[in-house]
Amino acid sequence: MVRVPLIVLLASLPLTATALIVAVVSGPTTPLVWTLWALWGITAIGGACVYLIARKRSRI
């Protein structure tokens, strides 16, 4: 199982909170909400990839 550091999860919290607030205020299917969720996904996946690459390089 891949362990993702807490910093990666914390980095995506502001986008998650913003998306949830906008979803509650304007409805869950607005384009802004989808954009925020996409940014959250990119942040989380990108952060995990950077972490895994750095971890792999440190072993060499």
C-alpha positions, 0 to 999 in steps of 0.5 A, a space after each residue: 500500500 502506498 503511503 502518502 504523506 500528510 503534507 500532500 493531503 493538507 495541501 488539497 484541503 483548501 480546495 476541498 473546503 472551497 468546493 464543498 462550500 460552493 457546492 452547498 451554496 450554488 448546487 453540486 452540479 455547477 461548472 465552478 464546483 466541477 472545476 474545483 473538484 478537478 483542481 483538487 484531483 490534480 493537486 492530490 494526484 500531482 502531490 502524490 506523484 512528486 512524493 513517490 518520485 522523490 522517494 524513489 530517487 532517494 533510494 538510489 
